[in-house]
Amino acid sequence: MFRFLHSSDLHIGKRFGNLPEDLRGRLREARHTALDRLAERARAHGAATLLLAGDTFDTETPTPAILRQALAAMASHDALRWIILPGNHDSLVADELWDEARRALPANVTLAIEATPIVLEAGVVLLPAPCTTRRPGRDLTEWMDQAATTEGDLRIGLAHGAIQSFSEDNGACDVIAPDRAERAGLDYLALGDWHGQLRVGEKTWYSGAPEPDRFKHGKPGQALIVSIGGRGATPEVQPIETGAFDWKTLALDFLGEEDAPALLQALLPPPVRRRQTLLHIVASGRLKIAPRAALAAAVKAVEPDFAHAALDEEALATVCESADLDLIDRSGALRQAADALLAESVDASLPLGEREIARDALARLFAFCEATPQS
């Protein structure tokens, strides 16, 4: 039995420039400490080898501190062996990165920077396919088909890139053959690039990222514990959670008059997880003006509980009726403005975008009036 941990796409050093500054540091630190969490999970499951299938670093030019501190974290778990494969973000084009890594390399870390067999232990051989450039333009795993190993040895492939024409980078042309494990007689093919955990076949898996960095996949950070009982045996693959932060999308679809704050509250994660949760609330459908304003107020009220929370109302239309305008004012300048916005929002001669702008403006006016005491 050979057991190992399969992970990828740590993207250590990612900047998260589109998020608030106070949150960026927390997210960057979570990517670094993912190394410790992976080591702890490996030990807990009796795995002494960790395969990192590319994009350990977010760029080809991480700072010396990012590189040296990551290697030091791996070195601190000296009973474990780490195998690092260059991915498309930290490809072999990065001469300076890999030269410095070689100079600072701990004894328990191996750089899989050549397409040549690596003996992991007696009877177990790793066949790596390091990314030569960000977009190699060819299937770098082809060499595995002809790679010679001793009869009876376990053959484990390690690669990074798109398969079945999908990729995290969209439209990648360097597609790995989905049946590479069968063609090359592999007992397991450990893949990186796709940040969501995915079973391609019984012997081919994407591990997923150990720490999420976007809302795309909607799952916690994960890795895989893989156990292979012998040559030709079906591997036992066990998903494990590894993430410090959750990136959650809440979908709220409205028909017009629902109690929007109540629906929101019913879907929110428990308070104990909120500090570690980034929340993307997507509202769609149609809401009357009062519940729409109540939804915005409810999101604002819970926002401080979360690492980050934002309301996306792009697909939410505002339903406006004359009776609703009495809630703004019954006469005067505010009522005249509300009447004008309502007329524009239902004017079929106007482009749809302009009608939506009028509806949004009316909703904002309503929220303003609700928050402003009437004299």
Number of C-alpha atoms within 10 A of each C-alpha: 8 18 20 21 29 30 26 32 29 27 23 25 22 19 14 15 9 7 11 11 11 9 14 16 13 14 24 17 14 21 27 22 18 21 20 18 17 24 25 14 18 23 17 9 15 14 20 17 23 23 22 28 32 32 26 27 26 19 19 21 17 18 11 12 10 15 20 15 12 20 19 14 17 22 18 13 16 15 13 17 22 24 22 22 29 31 31 27 23 27 25 21 16 17 13 13 20 21 11 13 18 13 8 13 18 18 11 17 20 18 18 23 18 16 18 16 19 17 15 16 12 8 16 18 18 25 25 30 28 28 28 19 16 18 16 16 12 11 19 21 25 15 14 25 14 10 14 11 16 10 8 11 17 27 26 24 26 26 27 29 32 24 21 10 15 15 18 14 12 9 11 17 17 18 21 20 17 15 15 20 23 16 13 19 20 21 23 28 28 25 30 32 26 23 25 22 23 13 12 15 13 14 24 22 20 27 30 29 29 31 30 28 22 13 14 13 17 14 20 22 25 23 27 29 22 20 20 19 14 16 18 16 13 14 21 14 20 12 15 19 16 22 23 21 22 23 24 21 18 16 14 16 17 19 13 18 14 15 15 22 17 12 14 17 13 9 11 15 14 9 11 9 15 21 14 19 20 22 22 17 19 17 23 17 16 18 24 19 26 20 18 30 21 17 20 18 15 16 17 13 10 13 17 12 15 17 21 18 20 16 16 13 17 12 11 20 23 24 21 21 13 11 9 15 20 12 14 20 16 12 11 8 10 16 16 14 15 25 16 13 22 21 16 18 25 17 13 10 8 12 10 13 10 13 21 19 15 21 24 21 18 24 23 16 19 23 19 13 15 15 10 9 7 8 3
